[in-house]
Every structure is written in C-alpha cells, then in structure tokens.
Amino acid sequence: MNDQLRALVTQMPKAELHIHIEGSLEPELIFALAQRNGVALAYASVEQLRQAYAFTDLQSFLDIYYAGASVLREEQDFYDMTAAYLARAQADQVRHAELFFDPQTHTARGVPIASVINGIHRACQDSPVSAALILCFLRHLSEEDAFATLEQALPYRDKLIGVGLDSSELGHPPEKFARVFARCRELGLHVVAHAGEEGPPAYIESALDVLRVERVDHGVRCLEDAALTQRLAREQIALTVCPLSNVKLRVFDTMAQHNLVRLLDAGLLATVNSDDPAYFGGYMNDNFIAAFDALPLGLSHAHRLARNGFLAAFLPDAARQRHLDEVDAFFAAREC
C-alpha cells in the first residue's frame, strides 16, 4: 500500500460495529485496575501478560480474556475501560461505535449488572464518538442463564440498542437461544450474532432463520456455501469482519489468505472491525492497514468499506445519511 492510500484509510470516517469492550483492556490498564481493586494476577508484569497473548484458537483466547476481565469490579472500572477505547477510536476517525459487552462474565463474579451498564454507558455519553451498547449472551452458558441476564438488564433497557451472541461457537449453535432472541425482538431490540467464524456456514443460516438476526458477526465462512452467499448479498445482511482477529485465531493462516476481497466481490455488505483489539494486535486503523497491505484493495474498496460501516449501523436514518455524506465528501475531495 502506498503512502497516499495509507493516509486515506487511516483518515477516512469510520463506524465500528464489532468491538467487545472487555477485549479493549490493555495490559497496562489491567494491571492498574488490579492494583486499584486488590486483584492478584497470575502475571508478574505487563510484559509477561503481553507475552501470554499467544493464542492457538478461540478457546485459548477466551481463557485469558476472562482472566483479564476479572479486574473489573466497580462502575468506574467499566467507565475507565470504555473511555480508553473511545479515545483510541476517536484517534482512528471512528465516528460511531456499537459496543458489545458480556454482563454474565461480571455478574457471575458478583458484580452488579448496574455497575457494568452504567459505567460503560456513562463513558459513551462523555465521548465525542457516537456510541451505543449491545448486550451479548455467552453461548457456552444456558438459554436459561441468558433469560436471567435479560431480566436483570430490563431496568436499563433505555441504555441498550440490541443483543448479540458471542463466546465459544463450536457446539453451541444459534438455535440454542431461539426463545430468548424471540423475546428480545418483542422488546424492540436489534439482534445480531456471531456465526461462521469457527462454526460452519450452517450456523449463519440458523442465525438468520431461527434468531432472525439483522447482522452476522464474522460470517467469513459463508463463501463455503454458494446459496448462502447469494442470499446474504441479495438481502444485504451485513458481515462484521475482523481481519486481525481472524488471523490471530487461525481462521486464516495469513492476512494474504483472508477472503475480504472475495466477500466484497460477491456483493456482500462486509465491514472492517477490531473485535478484541488489545488481544489481537490492533484497533480500527491497524485492521485497515493490515488488510490493505496484504490484499489487492484500493481506493474504491476503501470508499465502499467506509460506507458499509454506516449502512450496517443501527442509526436513525438522518444520522446515517449525515455520516454517508461525510464519507462521500471525504473521498470526492481526494479524487479531484
């Protein structure tokens, strides 16, 4: 990628739609919060913790992810974590972010769900970046546990725009959560789900047909099923693709093997996102740079990806159009 294209992809307006806020916890903040809350860590230093970020698959990542989350105890901890992410997002020209959070990771440790939601929400309110919350259910837990979490969250319904499904994909198909997702749709919440990362294309179909999701998180394995790919393109169901995460977790061995270009060529509404940036090697601009360095992506792809992020966002029509106009003006000024 030449310097001109690099400057363009780093400076263009962006939306981030696949960010686990607990996955933005940098080792430095983990240590600071551990000290503040008197939490003993299994690592002697920030550097030792960073060295532990050597994952072989999704589960080995999740093991250290949950250990890192153990330092989050008070509302201010969730505020500080979220504020730190939003500052990084703003520097990467992110205009709008939709943040995943995992309340079960915290309530299981005795942290009140109010502390989780209020801390994250307050940081969103204090940021110049437009930001909204998507509550995620942990799919390795039961649907009953998800229902209990939903009930706990209902007093804070006004602070949520949607629900999602994350954690260990294999062996936990979307249909396991059919009833709780139906309830969430009744409540007027947007619904999304992780599917087609480690799991097969059939999980994407189940997410669409059973959960009736509006976006598919990851979804990169859809290309293994031509009919599914055509359906996603026809219905313009967005995929929230996370390039660095996909390589780190061995969905693809190298970035050069990533299928982002093929997803776009197939007419899919693919977007670029950072997933768990503290663990996977980078925030939004890092993901764009890595993808554009390794793949045959150019100016038109950058423009399309920037637009796709806002097209796929859960934004009011007027706000979406303002962002799209900004994107188009940004590229028009550089094509003259």
C-alpha positions as CSV (number, residue, x, y, z in Angstrom):
1,M,0.0,0.0,0.0
2,N,1.4,3.4,-1.0
3,D,1.6,6.3,1.4
4,Q,-1.4,8.1,-0.2
5,L,-3.7,5.1,0.3
6,R,-2.4,4.5,3.8
7,A,-3.2,8.1,4.7
8,L,-6.6,7.8,3.1
9,V,-7.7,4.6,5.0
10,T,-6.4,6.0,8.3
11,Q,-8.1,9.4,7.9
12,M,-11.5,8.4,6.5
13,P,-14.6,8.4,8.7
14,K,-15.5,5.0,10.1
15,A,-18.1,3.1,12.0
16,E,-17.1,0.2,14.3
17,L,-19.7,-2.5,14.7
18,H,-17.8,-5.4,16.2
19,I,-15.9,-4.4,19.3
20,H,-16.0,-6.4,22.6
21,I,-15.4,-3.7,25.1
22,E,-13.7,-6.1,27.5
23,G,-11.4,-7.0,24.7
24,S,-10.1,-3.5,24.6
25,L,-8.5,-3.9,28.1
26,E,-4.8,-3.2,27.5
27,P,-2.3,-4.9,29.9
28,E,-1.4,-1.6,31.4
29,L,-5.0,-0.9,32.4
30,I,-5.4,-4.5,33.6
31,F,-2.5,-4.0,36.0
32,A,-3.7,-0.6,37.1
33,L,-7.2,-1.9,37.8
34,A,-5.9,-5.0,39.6
35,Q,-3.9,-2.8,41.9
36,R,-6.8,-0.4,42.5
37,N,-9.1,-3.4,43.3
38,G,-6.6,-5.6,45.1
39,V,-6.9,-8.4,42.5
40,A,-4.0,-10.8,42.3
41,L,-2.9,-11.6,38.7
42,A,-1.0,-14.7,37.5
43,Y,1.5,-12.5,35.7
44,A,4.4,-10.6,37.2
45,S,4.5,-7.7,34.7
46,V,2.7,-6.0,31.9
47,E,5.3,-7.6,29.5
48,Q,4.7,-11.1,30.8
49,L,1.0,-10.6,30.3
50,R,1.5,-9.4,26.7
51,Q,3.7,-12.5,26.0
52,A,0.8,-14.6,27.1
53,Y,-1.3,-13.3,24.2
54,A,-0.2,-16.3,22.1
55,F,-3.4,-18.0,21.1
56,T,-3.9,-21.1,19.1
57,D,-7.7,-20.9,18.8
58,L,-10.8,-19.2,20.0
59,Q,-10.9,-21.1,23.3
60,S,-7.3,-20.3,24.3
61,F,-8.0,-16.7,23.7
62,L,-11.2,-16.8,25.7
63,D,-9.3,-18.3,28.7
64,I,-7.0,-15.3,29.0
65,Y,-9.8,-12.9,28.0
66,Y,-11.9,-13.9,31.1
67,A,-8.9,-13.7,33.3
68,G,-8.3,-10.1,32.2
69,A,-11.9,-9.2,32.8
70,S,-11.6,-10.3,36.5
71,V,-10.1,-6.9,37.4
72,L,-13.3,-5.2,36.5
73,R,-15.2,-4.7,39.8
74,E,-16.7,-1.2,40.1
75,E,-18.7,1.1,37.9
76,Q,-15.6,3.3,37.5
77,D,-13.6,0.4,36.1
78,F,-16.1,-0.1,33.3
79,Y,-16.1,3.7,32.7
80,D,-12.3,3.8,32.5
81,M,-12.1,0.8,30.2
82,T,-14.7,2.3,27.8
83,A,-13.3,5.8,27.9
84,A,-9.9,4.4,26.9
85,Y,-11.3,2.5,24.0
86,L,-13.3,5.5,22.8
87,A,-10.2,7.7,22.9
88,R,-8.4,5.2,20.6
89,A,-11.5,5.0,18.3
90,Q,-11.6,8.8,18.0
91,A,-8.0,8.9,17.1
92,D,-8.7,6.3,14.3
93,Q,-11.5,8.6,13.0
94,V,-14.3,6.4,14.2
95,R,-17.5,8.4,14.2
96,H,-19.9,5.8,15.5
97,A,-19.3,2.6,17.6
98,E,-21.6,-0.1,18.7
99,L,-20.0,-1.8,21.7
100,F,-20.5,-5.4,22.7
101,F,-20.4,-6.2,26.4
102,D,-20.7,-9.5,28.3
103,P,-22.6,-9.0,31.6
104,Q,-22.5,-12.7,32.5
105,T,-18.7,-12.5,32.7
106,H,-19.1,-10.0,35.5
107,T,-22.4,-10.9,37.3
108,A,-21.0,-14.4,37.8
109,R,-18.3,-12.8,39.9
110,G,-20.8,-10.8,42.0
111,V,-20.6,-7.6,40.0
112,P,-24.0,-5.9,39.8
113,I,-25.2,-5.5,36.2
114,A,-26.0,-1.9,37.1
115,S,-22.2,-1.2,37.6
116,V,-21.5,-2.8,34.2
117,I,-24.1,-1.0,32.1
118,N,-23.9,2.4,33.9
119,G,-20.1,2.5,33.7
120,I,-20.0,1.7,30.0
121,H,-23.0,4.0,29.2
122,R,-21.6,6.9,31.1
123,A,-18.3,6.8,29.2
124,C,-20.3,6.7,25.9
125,Q,-22.2,9.8,27.0
126,D,-19.0,11.6,27.8
127,S,-17.3,10.8,24.5
128,P,-17.4,12.8,21.2
129,V,-17.8,9.5,19.4
130,S,-21.4,8.4,19.0
131,A,-21.6,5.1,20.8
132,A,-24.3,2.5,21.7
133,L,-24.4,-0.7,23.7
134,I,-25.2,-4.3,22.6
135,L,-25.6,-6.8,25.4
136,C,-24.2,-10.2,24.4
137,F,-25.2,-13.6,25.8
138,L,-22.4,-16.1,26.3
139,R,-23.3,-19.0,24.2
140,H,-21.4,-21.6,26.2
141,L,-23.9,-20.9,29.0
142,S,-27.6,-22.0,29.0
143,E,-30.5,-20.2,27.5
144,E,-32.0,-20.0,31.0
145,D,-28.9,-18.1,32.1
146,A,-29.4,-15.7,29.1
147,F,-33.1,-15.2,30.1
148,A,-32.0,-14.4,33.7
149,T,-29.4,-11.9,32.3
150,L,-32.1,-10.3,30.1
151,E,-34.4,-9.8,33.1
152,Q,-31.6,-8.2,35.1
153,A,-30.9,-5.8,32.2
154,L,-34.5,-4.8,31.6
155,P,-34.4,-1.8,34.1
156,Y,-31.6,-0.4,31.8
157,R,-33.4,-1.1,28.5
158,D,-33.1,2.5,27.5
159,K,-29.3,2.2,27.5
160,L,-29.3,-0.7,25.1
161,I,-29.8,-0.8,21.3
162,G,-29.5,-4.6,20.9
163,V,-28.4,-8.0,21.9
164,G,-25.8,-10.4,20.5
165,L,-24.4,-13.8,20.9
166,D,-20.7,-14.5,21.5
167,S,-18.1,-16.7,23.1
168,S,-17.3,-20.3,22.1
169,E,-19.1,-21.0,18.8
170,L,-18.4,-24.7,18.1
171,G,-21.0,-26.9,19.7
172,H,-23.3,-24.0,20.6
173,P,-25.5,-23.4,17.5
174,P,-27.7,-20.3,17.3
175,E,-30.9,-22.3,17.7
176,K,-29.9,-22.9,21.4
177,F,-31.0,-19.3,22.0
178,A,-34.2,-19.2,19.9
179,R,-36.6,-18.3,22.7
180,V,-34.5,-15.6,24.3
181,F,-33.9,-13.9,20.9
182,A,-37.6,-14.0,20.2
183,R,-38.2,-12.2,23.5
184,C,-35.6,-9.6,22.6
185,R,-37.2,-8.9,19.3
186,E,-40.5,-8.5,21.1
187,L,-38.8,-5.9,23.3
188,G,-37.8,-4.0,20.2
189,L,-34.1,-4.7,20.5
190,H,-31.9,-5.1,17.5
191,V,-30.4,-8.7,17.2
192,V,-27.0,-9.8,16.0
193,A,-25.0,-13.0,16.5
194,H,-21.5,-14.4,16.0
195,A,-21.7,-17.1,13.3
196,G,-19.4,-18.6,10.7
197,E,-16.1,-17.8,12.4
198,E,-15.1,-21.2,13.8
199,G,-18.6,-22.6,13.2
200,P,-19.8,-23.8,9.8
201,P,-22.0,-21.9,7.3
202,A,-25.0,-23.7,8.7
203,Y,-24.6,-21.6,11.9
204,I,-25.0,-18.5,9.7
205,E,-28.2,-19.9,8.3
206,S,-29.5,-20.7,11.7
207,A,-28.7,-17.2,12.9
208,L,-30.7,-15.8,10.0
209,D,-33.7,-18.2,10.1
210,V,-34.0,-19.0,13.8
211,L,-32.7,-15.9,15.6
212,R,-33.7,-13.6,12.7
213,V,-30.5,-11.6,13.1
214,E,-30.1,-8.2,11.3
215,R,-26.3,-8.6,11.1
216,V,-23.9,-11.5,11.2
217,D,-20.7,-11.0,13.3
218,H,-17.7,-12.5,11.4
219,G,-19.6,-14.6,8.8
220,V,-16.4,-15.2,6.8
221,R,-17.1,-18.9,6.2
222,C,-20.3,-18.0,4.2
223,L,-18.3,-18.4,1.0
224,E,-18.2,-22.2,1.6
225,D,-21.9,-22.2,0.7
226,A,-22.8,-20.5,-2.7
227,A,-26.5,-20.3,-2.0
228,L,-25.9,-18.7,1.4
229,T,-23.5,-16.2,-0.1
230,Q,-26.1,-15.3,-2.7
231,R,-28.7,-14.9,0.0
232,L,-26.5,-12.6,2.1
233,A,-25.8,-10.5,-0.9
234,R,-29.4,-10.3,-2.1
235,E,-30.7,-9.4,1.4
236,Q,-27.7,-7.1,2.1
237,I,-27.2,-8.7,5.5
238,A,-24.0,-7.1,6.9
239,L,-21.0,-9.1,7.9
240,T,-18.8,-7.5,10.7
241,V,-15.5,-8.8,9.6
242,C,-12.4,-8.6,11.9
243,P,-9.2,-9.2,9.8
244,L,-6.5,-9.2,12.6
245,S,-8.7,-11.4,14.8
246,N,-9.3,-13.9,12.0
247,V,-5.5,-14.3,11.5
248,K,-4.7,-14.3,15.2
249,L,-7.3,-17.1,15.9
250,R,-6.2,-19.1,12.8
251,V,-9.4,-18.7,10.8
252,F,-6.8,-17.7,8.1
253,D,-3.2,-18.6,8.4
254,T,-2.0,-15.2,7.0
255,M,-3.6,-11.9,6.1
256,A,-2.8,-12.6,2.4
257,Q,-5.2,-15.6,2.6
258,H,-8.1,-13.5,4.1
259,N,-11.3,-13.6,2.0
260,L,-12.3,-9.9,2.5
261,V,-11.8,-9.1,-1.2
262,R,-13.8,-12.1,-2.2
263,L,-16.6,-11.1,0.2
264,L,-16.8,-7.7,-1.4
265,D,-16.6,-9.1,-5.0
266,A,-19.5,-11.4,-4.1
267,G,-21.6,-8.2,-3.4
268,L,-21.7,-8.7,0.4
269,L,-22.1,-5.8,2.8
270,A,-18.8,-6.5,4.5
271,T,-17.4,-4.2,7.1
272,V,-14.0,-4.0,8.9
273,N,-13.8,-4.0,12.7
274,S,-11.3,-4.7,15.5
275,D,-13.1,-7.4,17.6
276,D,-10.8,-7.6,20.7
277,P,-8.1,-5.0,19.8
278,A,-6.0,-5.3,22.9
279,Y,-5.6,-9.0,22.3
280,F,-5.5,-9.3,18.5
281,G,-2.9,-6.7,17.6
282,G,-4.8,-3.5,16.8
283,Y,-7.7,-1.1,16.7
284,M,-9.6,0.0,13.6
285,N,-6.7,1.6,11.7
286,D,-4.4,-1.3,12.4
287,N,-7.0,-3.6,10.9
288,F,-7.5,-1.5,7.8
289,I,-3.7,-1.1,7.3
290,A,-3.1,-4.9,7.7
291,A,-5.8,-5.7,5.2
292,F,-4.8,-3.1,2.7
293,D,-1.1,-4.0,3.0
294,A,-1.7,-7.7,2.3
295,L,-4.7,-7.8,-0.1
296,P,-5.4,-6.2,-3.5
297,L,-7.6,-3.4,-2.0
298,G,-7.6,0.1,-3.4
299,L,-9.4,3.4,-3.3
300,S,-12.8,2.1,-4.4
301,H,-12.7,-0.6,-1.7
302,A,-11.8,1.9,1.0
303,H,-14.8,4.1,0.0
304,R,-17.1,1.1,-0.1
305,L,-15.9,-0.2,3.3
306,A,-16.3,3.2,4.9
307,R,-19.9,3.4,3.5
308,N,-20.7,-0.1,4.5
309,G,-19.9,0.6,8.2
310,F,-22.6,3.3,8.3
311,L,-25.0,1.4,6.1
312,A,-24.9,-1.5,8.5
313,A,-25.0,0.6,11.7
314,F,-28.2,0.8,13.9
315,L,-28.5,4.5,13.4
316,P,-31.5,6.8,12.7
317,D,-31.9,7.5,9.0
318,A,-30.9,11.1,9.3
319,A,-27.8,10.4,11.3
320,R,-26.8,7.6,8.9
321,Q,-27.2,10.0,6.0
322,R,-25.0,12.6,7.6
323,H,-22.2,10.1,8.1
324,L,-22.6,8.8,4.5
325,D,-22.4,12.3,3.2
326,E,-19.3,12.9,5.2
327,V,-17.7,9.8,3.7
328,D,-18.6,10.7,0.2
329,A,-17.3,14.3,0.6
330,F,-14.1,12.9,2.1
331,F,-13.5,10.7,-1.0
332,A,-14.7,13.3,-3.5
333,A,-12.1,15.8,-2.2
334,R,-9.3,13.2,-2.7
335,E,-10.4,12.1,-6.2
336,C,-10.2,15.6,-7.6
